[in-house]
Amino acid sequence: MRTLDDTDRQILRLLLDDARRPYSDIADRVGLSAPAVSDRVDRLREIGVIRRFTLDVDRSLLREGTPMLVELDVRPAAVQDVAVALTAVDSVDHVFRTADARVVFRAPIREGDVTAFLDTVVDLDDVRGIDASLVVSDEWTPGLGEAELALSCVECGNTVTSEGESARFDGELYHFCCDSCLSNFDERFDRIQSDV
């Protein structure tokens, strides 16, 4: 599977709406059998389009702090570290990195003290500026639109089209844009394996 068809998109939309929806219900809606839906979902998981099935918790019904949307101006060399540190915090629900060295996140923060919160999570010397706003409501509605599959070749980084190749190495699935990239990767993998 190196492309998404309308049936794949329809399955993804149904799962986005309710990830616990039975495959038999999805099958009825998309005109496939339940095992065929299961196969498609398995392939979508295998290539990484579906990373996990998750739960959407209404945090407004929980008391854990003041909901804040925080934008950090971060030293460019520290953007990755700051984003990873924030992602590891259980109460942080969303972390975004921008191209201009900013990290934006949403989290409930006790007593609204963003600086005290950040001091427990990141090195404040990496943060050049903080802009925090109180969140009065939020709605997370992931959508799909008319998305196309955009796999990258692990060998050269080019986009893998329908003419591309996929192969397993040591149990893991890799995608390649062409036979040449697959061969190069295979040779290098064999050399590494033989050196080990």
Disulfide bonds with the S-S distance in Angstrom:
none
